[in-house]
């Protein structure tokens, strides 16, 4: 194979047909830069587009490989040489695409495995239920939380209310997917602190609001309702993602006859997959999103699955377009 000879032949045949590099590129679904590389001898057509290129230029694949017209019958040795060059091209094409496929699959597998491990070990904050924990005050004045044996743990944060000046503790219990597979253990006790240093203890998330569990002055009906940062971020992304996805889908429909449609569809597939994954993952649980890591890892797993499916559909669509183009040529 002589890249320079092949490049000169491609350029000559293209000019004979009064085609520009961009027109030829569009006919065989490659970039005009790829055609330019071939004609200058800086590259060689892949075996995957060699047949379409030969059809467009009205030559045989053997002539493209040799880089010259074959006007007379060729000898057996020349035939063997052409066959060897064709086989070498095929092997190179298969090896490169196989290697890319293996590396891509390996990296995607590692990412999914890491996300699954993170997801299984991330805390799922549970809505308030009387069976989850009890707040008790010991004789020495300390406050404790008695946790149900099925729980993985709890978080407690102390803040000072800027309006009332009251010292408020917010406590939440969580479970993990892995911990849920274990047998229920014995109750656990968590020390919250001196009751003299805590005015109110709230549990979040409650059914409709944060549940007041303890108050130094005996109040029982006060509640909070807050918009968590994860819920706010997911809500914003749903709006932004829907706009981006809608614009992308409309662009794909309007530009479906263009050469770069496959690339555009692949670009649109990622935000579209992520946008679809949010409502699918959070369906029925949006008001429970208090932990970003658990739900975000779940959203990414679902998004990757949708993106992979869309990618396969786009690849099949691209192959069908190429087949139709060859038939047209």
C-alpha positions, -999 to 999 in steps of 0.1 A, spaced: 0 0 0 13 34 -10 -7 62 7 7 89 -16 -3 70 -47 -37 62 -34 -42 98 -23 -33 112 -58 -57 87 -74 -85 97 -51 -79 134 -58 -77 127 -96 -109 107 -97 -127 133 -75 -118 161 -98 -129 140 -128 -164 138 -113 -164 175 -104 -168 168 -67 -154 189 -39 -138 172 -9 -169 182 12 -193 167 -14 -173 134 -15 -171 133 23 -209 137 26 -215 109 1 -195 84 22 -203 98 57 -168 110 66 -155 144 73 -139 166 46 -107 166 67 -106 128 63 -107 132 25 -80 159 27 -58 135 47 -62 107 22 -54 130 -8 -23 144 8 -10 109 18 -13 116 55 -39 88 59 -55 59 43 -93 51 40 -106 25 65 -117 -8 52 -152 2 65 -155 31 40 -133 17 11 -163 1 -6 -184 32 -6 -155 53 -17 -148 29 -46 -185 31 -57 -185 69 -56 -154 71 -77 -163 43 -101 -132 22 -94 -125 -11 -78 -113 -14 -43 -82 -31 -56 -74 0 -77 -77 22 -46 -54 -1 -26 -28 -1 -54 -32 36 -61 -35 32 -99 -58 21 -126 -58 -16 -136 -61 -15 -174 -50 -51 -181 -53 -85 -165 -30 -88 -135 -7 -116 -127 -12 -140 -99 16 -124 -79 -1 -90 -82 -34 -105 -72 -17 -121 -42 -2 -87 -33 -35 -70 -35 -52 -97 -15 -24 -94 12 -29 -56 13 -66 -60 16 -62 -85 44 -38 -62 62 -62 -33 59 -90 -55 73 -69 -68 102 -58 -32 111 -94 -20 110 -107 -49 130 -79 -47 156 -83 -9 161 -120 -11 165 -118 -42 187 -92 -25 209 -114 6 212 -144 -15 220 -126 -35 247 -111 -3 263 -144 15 261 -163 -15 276 -137 -19 303 -138 18 313 -176 18 312 -177 -14 333 -153 1 359 -175 33 361 -207 13 365 -191 -10 391 -178 20 411 -212 37 409 -229 5 421 -206 2 451 -211 38 460 -249 34 456 -251 3 477 -231 19 505 -246 54 504 -271 63 532 -308 64 524 -324 88 548 -357 75 561 -389 93 567 -399 97 603 -416 67 619 -420 61 656 -403 27 653 -371 42 640 -359 59 672 -369 72 706 -355 103 724 -350 97 761 -337 119 789 -316 101 815 -316 109 852 -283 128 849 -299 152 823 -283 137 792 -303 131 760 -300 99 741 -315 84 709 -324 47 710 -321 35 674 -339 5 659 -316 -25 653 -323 -25 615 -308 10 610 -273 16 596 -269 47 617 -280 83 622 -267 119 617 -272 147 642 -265 184 635 -267 212 660 -277 247 648 -288 280 665 -320 295 652 -311 330 642 -347 343 649 -355 327 682 -320 320 694 -330 285 704 -304 257 701 -319 231 677 -306 196 669 -317 180 637 -314 142 636 -320 117 608 -318 79 605 -305 62 575 -303 28 559 -280 14 532 -289 -12 505 -262 -35 518 -272 -31 555 -308 -39 545 -297 -74 535 -283 -81 570 -304 -95 599 -318 -71 624 -295 -64 653 -300 -51 687 -310 -15 695 -282 10 696 -279 41 718 -265 74 705 -256 102 730 -270 135 718 -256 157 746 -267 175 778 -304 185 777 -295 219 792 -275 226 760 -304 215 736 -336 234 733 -353 213 705 -347 181 687 -362 176 652 -363 146 630 -359 151 593 -374 142 569 -409 139 584 -441 130 565 -448 166 555 -424 185 576 -395 181 601 -410 163 632 -404 178 667 -393 150 690 -381 169 721 -385 204 734 -372 219 767 -404 238 772 -427 209 763 -439 222 729 -451 194 706 -467 210 675 -440 232 660 -426 220 626 -402 230 598 -405 224 561 -373 230 540 -363 226 504 -331 205 505 -302 214 482 -302 181 463 -339 185 455 -333 221 444 -305 210 421 -324 182 406 -354 205 401 -332 230 383 -316 204 361 -349 190 351 -359 224 337 -325 230 321 -321 194 309 -356 194 293 -348 226 274 -314 213 262 -329 179 253 -359 195 235 -336 218 214 -313 189 206 -342 166 195 -357 193 173 -322 200 158 -318 163 150 -352 162 133 -345 193 112 -309 183 103 -316 145 99 -304 146 62 -270 162 71 -238 142 72 -231 152 108 -265 140 121 -250 109 138 -225 131 158 -252 155 167 -275 127 179 -247 113 201 -242 147 216 -279 150 224 -281 115 238 -261 123 270 -282 152 284 -314 134 272 -304 102 291 -296 122 322 -328 142 321 -349 110 317 -330 93 345 -339 119 371 -377 113 371 -372 76 367 -349 73 397 -368 98 419 -403 87 410 -422 86 443 -392 97 463 -386 133 454 -396 146 488 -372 122 504 -340 134 487 -319 145 516 -287 128 505 -271 137 472 -247 108 469 -272 79 471 -297 94 446 -270 109 423 -252 76 419 -286 59 412 -294 86 386 -260 81 369 -265 43 368 -299 47 351 -285 75 328 -257 52 316 -281 24 309 -304 48 288 -273 64 271 -260 29 262 -293 20 246 -295 53 227 -259 48 215 -267 14 201 -298 28 184 -278 56 169 -251 32 156 -278 11 139 -293 42 124 -259 53 111 -253 19 95 -287 20 79 -279 54 64 -246 42 50 -263 11 35 -289 33 18 -262 57 5 -242 27 -10 -274 16 -28 -280 51 -41 -244 54 -53 
